[in-house]
Amino acid sequence: MFGSMTQQAIPVNPVRRILAASLIGTTIEFFDFYIYATAAVLVFPKLFFSASDPAMATLESLATFALAFFARPLGAALFGHFGDRKGRKATLVAALMTMGPSTVAIGLLPGYASIGIAAPILLAVFRFGQGLGLGGEWGGAVLLATENAPPHKKAWYGMFPQLGAPIGFLLSTGSFFILSRTMSESDFINYGWRIPFIASALLVFVGLYVRLKITETPDFMKIVDNKQQSKMPVKDVFTKHTKAITLGTLATITTFLLFYLMTVFTLSWGTTTLNYTKSDFLILQMISMLFFGLGIPLSALLADKYGRNRMLVAATIGIMLFGLFFAFIFIAGNTFLTGVFLSLGMFLMGLSYGPIGTALAGIFPAPVRYTGASLAFTLAGILGASLTPYLATTLAQNYGLAYVGYYLTIAAGLTLLALLGSRKMMREEGD
């Protein structure tokens, strides 16, 4: 029976359907994730936390933002287990159904003034649900693309799930921009911010429709045919592939750190300290997302030609240099320089982010690939992003913006060492 399923897997999944399913799911997931990030800066400190200390409310809101990054490895382990044991398709559907309802629930949650301390507690619970779902979504989407890819186009196929990040960000930021421009501040705080959260339910239905049309990947069906499924994928990843999970995690840290510096931290610092208006800064961030989106396919093309490891090393060196000039171009009163700063940072982010999914998938064998790639990616999220807005704000307030740049450069140096140490593991076409 399994043999016949393997023979059918490839023709049933046309290229367009494969890439659409991998792209639309991550777009939805990242849209849900980013509307929280934006609201955590603009709305949640005022709505879900005590108004007695605005600065502390902002830090507490950013702490709930960080919570999802600690949930993501749990989601990676949970969904990765079933993805490696039962299949990629069903697991991807389950991950989407975990994050979607959590996002809608946040949009329906009463504020601190209505239910008191229960408001931030429930906010944290639903934020945890978002992280759990995204922890299982990303790895499966990357495998759906790369396990169906021709040998010399793995990075190109693998960049389609990555495109979900800039598209999701543009949709989320665009939603908040339109709402902030079409309603008063009080209406936006009272109910306007809830619209993107609740409307995300429509996107989930679209994602489910597309994903229910696909079948299993050829690589997974070969595992089934050969009876190679791991009984405990998480255990095998940490005991049999310790080097891969360690270096893969460290190699991904800077990708996360840079992104959340350029989005959450800069939005908070730019609108509260540098006196940019909320709408002006959101426009600059949306422009920078175009450069992020440009960097992803460019890096995939270069990675397929010259090698994923080489592409990632070059991008990381660029990020190290960018960190040294951080404070010189992100300044108050110069909108052009700030726009250049955001666009350059996000372009470098795209160069790093484009090949990373394919690279992580490539260092783990197929029986534990879902779990291994997902855990490396999500553990890097904890180390590189969970506390980044909080730590960056603390550094900037106490020592100045230059130290935020040094923070980025030091992290990029650690990533560079991990990439150099994983050269043989990432060896493929072009290396």
N, C-alpha and C positions, 0 to 999 in steps of 0.2 A: 504493500500500500504506500509506504513512504517513498519507495523508488519512483512510483508514478507521479507522486506529488512533486518530487524534485524535477522531473522532466517537464512538468507544467509550469514551474515557478518562473522561469525566465520569460517565456512568451506572454504570460498573463500580465506581467508588469512592464508596459511600455515605458520608455525613457521619460517621456513627459509626465506620466502619472507618478513615477518614482520621485522625480525631482519636485513635482508639485506637492506631493504628500510630505516630503521632508522639509520643504520650505514653509508651507502654510502652517504646519504644526508649531514650528519654532517661532514663526511670526506671532501667532496667537499667544504662545507662552510668554514671549518677551514683551509683547504688548501689555499683558496682564502684570508682568513683573515691573515694568517701567512706570506704569501709571501709579503704582504704589510708590516708587522712588520719587516721582515728581510730587505726589500728594504729601509724602513724608516731609518735604521741605516747605511746601506752600500752604498746606491745610492742616495736617494732623497735629502739629504743635498747638494750634489754637483750638482744635475741636475735641481731641481725645485725651488731652493732658491738662493738669491744673494751670490756670492762667496767672498764678501768683508769681512765677519766675519764668518769663519767656525764654531766656537763654537755656535754662534747664529743660524746659518743655521741648525745645529743638533737639537737644542732645538725647532726650528720652525717645523722641520720635525716630531719630537716626539709629537708636539702639534696636527698636523693633524692625527697622529696615535690615539691620544686620542679622536678625534672628533667622531669616530665610536661608542664609548661607550655611547655618549650622544644621538646618533641616535637609538641605540638598544632599549631603552625603548619605543620610538615612534613606532618602528617596532613591539615590543611586544604588545603594545596597539592596533595597527592597525590590525595586523594579528591575535592577540588573539581574537579580537572582532569577526572576521569572522570565526576563528577556533571554537569558542564557539557557534556561531549562525548558521553557514552554514556547518561546518564539518572540520575534521582534514585533509583529503586527499587534497581537492582543495586548502586549505590554504598552505599546505606544498609545493605544486607545485608552487604557486604564490611566496612564499618566495625564492625558489630556482631561479626563473626567475627574481627576483629583484637583487640578489647579483651577479649572473653570468655576466650579461651585464656590471655592474659597474666595475667589475674586468678587463674585457677585455678592457673597455674604458681607464682604467689607463695604460694598456700596450701600447696603441696607442697614448697617450698624448705627445705632444711636450714639450720640456724643457724650462727653464727660458730664455736661450740664444735665443730661437726662438720666443717666444710669450710674454716674460716679465712677468708682474705681473699676467697675465691670467693663467699662468701655476700653481702656487700654489693655485689659486682660484678654478680652475677646478679639481685639485687634491683633494681639500677639498670636493667638491661636490660629486665626485665619491666615495671618502672614506665614506661619509655620506650614500651613497647608499649601500655600503657594510654593514655598521652597521644596516641599516634598514632591510635588508634581513636576516641577522643573528639573529636579534631580534625576528623575527617570525619563524625562522627555528628550533632553539633549542627546544623550548617548545613543538612544534608539534611532533618532532622526539621522544622526551621522552614519550609523551602520546601515540604515536603509539605503542611503545614497552610495556609500563607499563599497558595500558588499554587492552592489549591482553594477559597479563601475568597471569599464575596461582597464587593463593594467596600467596604461600610460595616461589615464585621465582621472586617477583617484582623487587628486587634490581638487580638480575642477568639479567633480561630482560632490565631493565633500564640502565645498564652499557654499552649496545651496542652503543647507541648514544654517550656516553662519550668516547668510544674508537676512535671516529672520531677525537678527539683532538690530541692524539699522532700520529695517522696515518697521519693526515693532516699535522702535523708539520714535520714528517719524510720526507714526499713527498716534502714539500716546501723547507726545509733546504737541502735535498738531491739534489734538482734541482739547487739551488744556488751553492752548493758545486761543483757539476759536471761542471757547467758553469764557475765558477771561476778557475777551474783547467784546463779547455780545451781551454780557450781563454785569450787573454791579458787583462790587467786591463782596457785599453782604449776601447777595443771592448766590454767588459762587461758593462762598463758605458754607452757606446753609444747605444748599442742595445741588448746585451745578457740578461740583467735583464728583458727585455720585454717578453721573450719567455714563462716563466711560466704563466704570466698574460694572454697572448693570448691563450696559450694551454689549459687553464682552461675551455674554451668553450666546448672542447671534453668531459670533465668530467661532465659538466652540462647536456649534452645530455644523458649520461649514467644514471645519477640520475633521469632525467625525465622519461626515459624508465621504470626504476624499479618502480617508484612511481605511474605511471599511471596504473600499474598492480594490485595495492592494492585497497581494499574497506574500508569503514568507520569502526571505532572501535566499538565493542559491547557497550561500555559505552556511546558513543555519540548517537548511535541508540536508546538506552533506553531513553535518554533525549528527543529525537524526539518523540518516542512513547508516552511518558508521558507528552509531551508539556511543558517541564521544561526549555526551552532555556531562558537565561537571555536577556532582551531587551537591557541592557547597562552593559556588563560585567565589564568594567573598573570602572564604578561608584560603582557597587556592591562589587568589590574587596576592594575598599578603604573605603566604608561605612559599609559593613556588615562583612568584613574579615580583619579589620584593624590590629589586632594582628598578624594574619598569614602573611600578607604582610610585616609588620615591622620586625618581628623576622626572617622570611625567608630570607629577604634581608641581615640583619646583620649576619646571620649564614653562608652566602655565601661569604662575603667580603674577607676573608683570602684566599679562594681558588683562587680568581682572583689575589690578590696581590702577592701571592707566585709565581704563574705561570709567570707573567710578570716581576717579579724580576729575575727569573731564566732564562728567555729567552731574552727579549729585553734589560733590564738593563745590565745583565752580558755580553752580546755580545758587547754592546757599551763600557762598562768599560774595559772589558778584552782586546779588540783590540785597544783601544785608550790610556789607562792609564797603563795597566799591560803588554803591548807589546806582547801579543799573536798574532800570525798571524791569518788572517781571516779563512783560511782553517783549521788550527789546532783547532781553537775554535769551528768551526761548527761541526767537528768530535766529539769533546767532548759533544756538545749539542745533537747530534744524538744518542750517546751512552746513555746519560741521559734519552732520550725519551723512550728507551727500559725499563728503570726502572719505568717511568711514566706509560707505558702500562702494566707493570707487577702489579703495585699497584691497577689499576682499577678493574680487575676481582677478585683479592684477597680481596679487600675491599667489593665487592658485595657479595661474599660468606660469609664473616664474618657478613655483615649487615643482610643477610637473616637468619643467625643462631642466632645472638645475638641482633639484632636490629639496625636500621639505626642511631638512635640518639647516641647510645653507640659507634658505629664505628666512627662517626664524632667527638665526644668528644675526643676519644683516638687520632685520627689523629691531631686534633687541639692542644692538649697538646704537641705532638711531634713537631709540627711546632713552638710553642712558644719556646721550648728548642733550636731548630735549629737556631732561630733568634739570640740567645745569643752567638752562636759560629760562626756567619756569617763571621766576619772579620779574624778569626783565620785560616780558611782553604781556603779562596778565596784570594790567594796571587800570586804575580808575580814570575815567574821562577820555579814553582813547578807544572808541568802538572798533575802529579798523584793526588796531593791533590785537585787541581781544578776539576779534573774529579770526584773524590769522592764527593766533595762539590755539583756539579751539579746533580749527580746521586741520592744522598741522598735527596736533595731538591725536585727533581722531583718524587721520590718514595713517599715521604710524600704528594706531590701534588696528586698523584694517589689515595692514601688512602682517601684523602678528597674528591676528585672529583668523584670517582666511585659511591657512594651512594647519592650524593647531588641532582641529578635529580629526583630520585625516592622519596626522602624525601620531596622535594618541591611540587611535584605533589600530594603527599599524604596528605598535609595539606589544600588543597582546594577541595571543592565539585565539582563534574563533570561539572555542568553548567557554572562554571567560572574557571575551572582548566587550560585551555590553557592560558587564560589571566593572572591568578594569578601566576602560576609557571614561565611564561615568564617574567613578570614584576619583580618578586623577583630576578630572575637570572640576568636580565639586569640592574636593579637598583644597584645591588651589583657590577656589572661591572664598573659603574660610580664611586662608592665609593672606590672600591678596586683595580681598574686597570687603569682607564682612565689617571690619572696623575701620576701613579706609576713610570714609567721610568723617567719622568721629576723630580719628587720630590726626587727619590732615587739618581739621578745624582747630584742634588743640595746639598743634605745631604752629599754625598760622597766627593764632591769637597770642601765643606766648613768645614765639621766636621770629615770626615773619614768614612771608610766602617762600622765601628762598629755601627754607628747611623742608617745605613740602616737596620742592623739586629734588632736594638731596635724598629724601625718603624714596622717591621714585627711582632715582639713579642707583641707589644701593640695592633696591629690589631687583632692578634690571641686571645688575651685576651678578646677583645670585642666580637669576634665570639663565644668564649667559654661561655660567659655570655648569649648570645642569644640562644645557643643550650641548655643550662641548663633551660632557661626560656620556651623553646618550647618542653620540654620532653613529656608532656601530649598530645600535638598536633601531635607529631610524633610517638605516641605509636602504635605499630603493632606487628607482629609476632616476637618473640624473646625478646621483652621488658618486 
